[in-house]
Amino acid sequence: IHITKIITRFFEKNKILIVFDGFPPEGFQKVYLGADILFSFDKTADERIDRLAEEASSPRSTIIVTDDRDIQIFVKSTGCRVMKTEEFLGLKPNVLKKIYK
């Protein structure tokens, strides 16, 4: 599944923030297909995600996509919701059909 199809097809009306470990590569774009891209710089992506969850202005409408158990536990404690990667990507056959129509 190509992530760009998921972003453009299913999440057009929602803000998406993707967090990567480390420093951005040369020529990196801060926004890609409507998703904001954030690098962790001198922190880990886990630390950045935890902080974003803590500072969420609307925790109940904030969804963190992760399979990391420690992040899931922490995020839930902030009131944000958690979605596993497979769930986010919609790897069920009926969802795949919708993506590739």
C-alpha positions in Angstrom: 0.0 0.0 0.0 1.4 3.4 -0.9 1.1 5.8 2.1 0.3 8.7 -0.3 -3.0 7.1 -1.3 -4.0 6.7 2.3 -3.2 10.2 3.2 -4.9 11.8 0.2 -7.9 9.4 0.1 -8.8 8.9 3.7 -7.4 11.8 5.7 -8.1 14.9 3.5 -10.0 16.6 6.3 -7.7 15.9 9.2 -4.4 17.2 10.2 -1.6 14.6 9.8 1.8 15.0 11.5 4.5 12.4 10.7 7.4 12.2 13.2 10.8 10.9 12.2 13.9 10.3 14.3 17.0 12.4 13.8 17.7 15.4 11.6 16.0 16.3 8.3 17.8 15.5 5.0 18.9 18.2 2.7 16.0 19.6 0.7 13.4 18.2 2.9 9.8 19.5 2.6 7.9 20.4 5.8 4.6 19.4 4.2 4.1 16.4 2.0 0.7 15.7 0.4 -1.0 17.6 3.2 0.9 15.9 6.0 3.2 17.9 8.2 6.6 16.4 8.6 8.5 16.7 11.9 12.0 15.5 12.7 13.1 14.8 16.3 16.5 16.4 16.0 18.4 15.7 19.3 15.5 13.9 20.9 14.0 10.5 20.0 10.8 10.4 17.9 9.3 8.6 20.9 10.0 11.6 23.1 8.6 14.0 20.5 5.4 11.9 20.2 5.0 11.8 24.0 5.3 15.5 24.2 2.9 16.1 21.3 0.4 13.9 23.1 0.9 15.8 26.3 0.4 19.2 24.6 -2.6 18.2 22.4 -5.2 20.9 22.6 -7.9 18.4 21.9 -6.8 15.0 23.1 -10.0 13.1 22.4 -9.7 14.0 18.7 -6.0 13.3 18.6 -5.0 9.9 17.3 -1.4 8.6 17.6 -0.6 5.8 15.2 2.0 3.5 16.7 2.7 -0.2 17.4 5.1 0.7 20.2 3.6 -0.5 23.4 5.2 2.1 25.7 4.0 4.9 23.5 0.5 3.4 23.4 0.3 3.3 27.2 1.6 6.9 27.6 -0.6 8.3 24.9 -3.7 6.7 26.4 -2.8 8.3 29.7 -2.9 11.8 28.1 -6.5 11.2 26.8 -5.4 10.9 23.2 -6.5 7.9 21.2 -4.2 5.2 19.8 -4.4 3.3 16.5 -2.1 0.5 15.5 -0.3 0.8 12.2 -2.2 -2.0 10.5 -5.5 -0.4 11.5 -4.4 3.0 10.1 -3.2 1.5 6.9 -6.5 -0.4 6.6 -4.9 -3.7 5.6 -8.3 -5.4 5.4 -9.3 -6.6 1.9 -12.4 -4.5 1.7 -10.4 -1.3 2.5 -7.8 -2.2 -0.1 -10.5 -2.3 -2.7 -11.6 1.2 -1.8 -8.0 2.5 -2.0 -7.3 1.2 -5.5 -10.6 2.1 -7.1 
